Amino acid sequence: MRMRGERLQGPVAHFRFHPGSARWWGAAAGSSEQLNRFAGFGIGLASLFTENVLAHPCIVLRRQCQVNYHARNYHLTPFTIVNIMYSINKAQGPRALWKGMGSTFIVQGITLGTEGIISEFTPLPRELSHKWSLKQIGGHLLLKGLTYVVAMPFYSASLIETVQSEIIRDNPGILDCVKEGIGRVVVTPPLE
């Protein structure tokens, strides 16, 4: 970076590089844009961490309470949730509230990958601009619908992994979600 008043070399030697000049502001705007991108990346990473890592025990707890029919007898006030958390921890171990977190990341990866692939090979818009039309909204909703149709078997396998008791099953592998999701797509249940 050149200092204030320093002479330039070559054909532009008659120009001086001052902090008030347009060239200086252009360089500052470029670094500001990089800083904004870096800050946006950091905020996105923190949001992803919060959404998936810190909120995951709450999601597992909610699903456990929804699946357990008798939980309505124990959870009558907001403060009784502590007793339920203690009971789950005692019965299933300290990792009970974190189970299925790996499969959650896999499902998000499948969802993002599917959405990216479909949007690259079709004219369906991945994001909507300020000036949207009904055709753009329809295309965007179609893209989201197709993405969820592809990801739904994997999401179902991930959901089951978060509510299964550790007593029923050994420690699930990180790719069991993928194996079970593919099994849900390929294998159809017998008709009765």
RAPEWO-V945936 format. One record per backbone hydrogen bond with DSSP energy under -1.0 kcal/mol. CO is the residue of the C=O (numbers start at 0). NH is the residue of the N-H. Records with the same first field share a line. If there is no record, write none. Layout:
CO=NH ; NH
//
This chain:
2=5
9=12
11=14
17=20
20=24
21=25
22=26
23=27
24=28
25=29
26=30
27=31
28=32
29=33
30=34
31=35
32=36
33=37
34=38
35=39
36=40
37=41
38=42
39=43
40=44
41=45
42=46
43=47
44=48
45=49
46=50
47=51
48=52 ; 53
49=54
54=58
55=59
56=60
57=61
58=62
59=63
60=64
61=65
62=66
63=67
67=70
69=72
70=74
73=75
76=79
78=81
79=83
80=84
81=85
82=86
83=87
84=88
85=89
86=90
87=91
88=92
92=95
94=97
97=100
99=103
100=104
101=105
102=106
103=107
104=108
105=109
106=110
107=111
108=112
109=113
110=114
111=115
112=116
113=117
114=118
115=119
116=120
129=131
132=136
133=137
134=138
135=139
136=140
137=141
138=142
139=143
140=144
141=145
142=146
143=147
144=148
145=149
146=150
147=151
150=154
151=155
152=156
153=157
154=158
155=159
156=160
157=161
158=162
159=163
164=168
172=175
174=178
175=179
176=180
177=181
178=182
179=183
180=184
181=185
182=186
//
